[in-house]
């Protein structure tokens, strides 16, 4: 048995579901880059589209069941955090999805099996495959278990979406919107490091680093927000 077959077996064990339709599972685990040069091989892009909607429905229902007093705005912020690419990638890592992916050899060598975007897309595709094979009730059972730690974490809007929170805070203070500027990029393509600063009117800029442009922006926004909000 090859390494990927072992990884798929382990992944299904963590899911708690063994796929009867092996072709559907393989499609969910096949990244679009595999399609290049391989004719009509089906990849997981269309399944991502469906899985995103199924995940949103499951998490929205779970949030409503957990908190009967939360207002729509509060629920929306929590939902946004829980269905984000970052959360999907975190759930995918916990389930061992990366090793089960079908990727071109070059992508694997560049570290694609641990990239947030690839993991998040595949996670949504697997959710769609679960829904198509097992139905909504079984898929919801699996998703809520995989998302248990995320669902149980304390919710701080600043931690959940610091860029949006910083923009709202600046507007409430009558200041111009935050401005982001990349200071440097270093490291290999599969493991880059971005350093950037964010500034708003009337405050010193904040500088932060991250493994992606988005991660660095979030870190900088959080640093500036906590500093200014805490000081005021």
N, C-alpha and C positions, 0 to 999 in steps of 0.2 A: 504494500500500500504506500502510495507516495505521500509526501509531506502535506500537500494541499488536501488530499482526501482525509488524512488524519485531522487536519484543522477543521474541515467541514463537519466531521463527526463530533468533534469537541464543541463546535459552535452550536450545532443542533441540540447537544446535551444541555448547554447553558440556556438555550431558548426554551427547552422543555417541549420541543415539537420536532418530529422527524418528518420531513416532507415526503409525501407519497408521489408528488409530481416532481421528479428530479430535474426535469428540464426547466420548470418554473423557478426552482431554487437556483439553478445554474445561471439563468437569465438575470436574476436579482443580484447575483454576485459578480457579474461580468461588467467591467468598466467600459465606457464608450471607447476608450483608446484601443481596446482589443479589436474593435471593428475595422480599424484602419488596415487595409491590405488583406483582410480575411473575408471579403465578400459580404454575404448577407447574415453573418452571425448576429444574433439578437443580443442587445445589451440592456442595461437597466434604466436607461433614461426615461422611458415612458412609465415604468413602474415607480420611479421617483415621484412623478407628478401625482399619481394616485396615492402613494404612501404618505406624502406630505398632508393631503387632505384627511386621510384616515387617522393619522397621528393627531392632527389638530382637533378632530372630533372627539377622540378618546380622552385627550388631556383636558379639553374644555369640559367634558362631562365629569371627569374626575375632580376638577377644581370646584365645580358647582356642588358636587356631592359632599366635598370636604368642608366647604364654607358657605353655609346658607345665608350669611349676612353680608358677604363681600359685594361691593358695587361693580357695575360693568367695567369701569375704568381700572379698578384693581385687578379684576379677573383678566382683563386684556393684557396688562403688564406681565402678570404671572405666566399667562399663556405664551406670550412672545418669548420670554426667557426659556420656557420649558420645551418649545419646539424649535429653538434656534439651532443653527448648525453646530455650535459649540456643545449644546446639550446632546444632540444626536450623536456627535462624535464621541462624547464621553460614554454614552450608553453602548455604542458600538465597541469601544475598547474593552469595556467591562465584559462584553459577551465574546470577545476574541474574534471579532468579525474580520479584522485586517488580514490575518493569515489565511482566511478562507476565500479572499477575493481572487478573481481571475484578472490578472494584469499582464501587460507585456513585460518581458524580462527587464528592459531598460527602465521602465517605470518602477519596478520593484527595487532595482539597484539604487534608484534615486530617492528611496524612502517613501514612495507613494502609499505604502500600506499603513502609514501612520499619519497621513495628512488629513487634517480636519475635514476639508471639503469632500474628499473622496470617501472617507468613512461616513460622513453625514449623508451623502447621496445614497450610498449603499444601504445604510440603515433604513432610510425611507423606502427603498426598493424592497427590502426584505419584509418590512411591515405590509407593503402592498401585496407581496406574495402570500404572506400569512392570511391576509384578509380574503384573497381570492380562493385560497385552498380551505381555510378553516372557518371563515366567517368572522363577523365583527366581535361577537362575545369572546371567542377564544383569543382573538388578536388583542382585545382589550385586556384580558387577563395577563397575557405575556408582556404587553407594553407597560402596564402599571407596575409589574414586578421589576422590569428592567429600569424603570424610571423612579423606583422607590426612593433612592437616596436623594435624587433631585427634587422630588415632590415633598420630601420631609425637611429640606433645608429651609432655614429661616429666610424670609423674603425681605431684602433691602433693595428698593428701586435703584439706588446708586450702584450697587453691586451687580444688579441684573442687567442694566442698560445705562452705563455711565455717560455715554455720548448724548443720549436723549435727555437724561436728567440734567446734564450740564447745560444743554441748549435751553431747556425749560427754565432752569435757574437764572441763566443770563437774561432771558426775556423778562422774567419776573422782576429782575433788578434794573430793567431798562438799559441793558448793555447790548452791544453788538453780538451777533452769533459767534461761537468759538471758531477759531481759525487754526488749521493743522498744517504743519510744515515738516517734511522729512529732512532730518539732519544728516543721516547716513544709512547706508545698507552694506552689510558685510556677511561673510560666511558663504558656504556652498549653496547651490541652487536648492538642494533638498532640505537644507537647514539654515535658512537665512536669519539675519538679525537686523531689525529695523530700529532706528533711534529717531524719535520725532518729538516735536514740541507742540503744545496747544496753548493758545493765548486768547484772552478776552480783554475787553476794554477795562482799564483801571486795576489790573492785577498782573503780577509777574507771571511769565509763562511757566508751565510745568513740562518737564522732560521725562520721557519713559521709553523703555525698549520692549520689544516683543518679537516672537517668531514669525509674525505676519504683520502686514500693514494694519489690518483690523485690530489685532491683539495689542499692538503698540498704541493705536489711537485710543482704545478702551482704557489701557493702563494710564495713559497721560490724562485723559478726561477724568478718570476716577481720582487721580492724585490732585488735580486742580480743584475738582468739586469738593472733595473732603477738606482740603485746606481752606478754601474760601467759605464754604458752608459752616465749617467748624469755627472759623474765626469770626463769623458774623452771626 
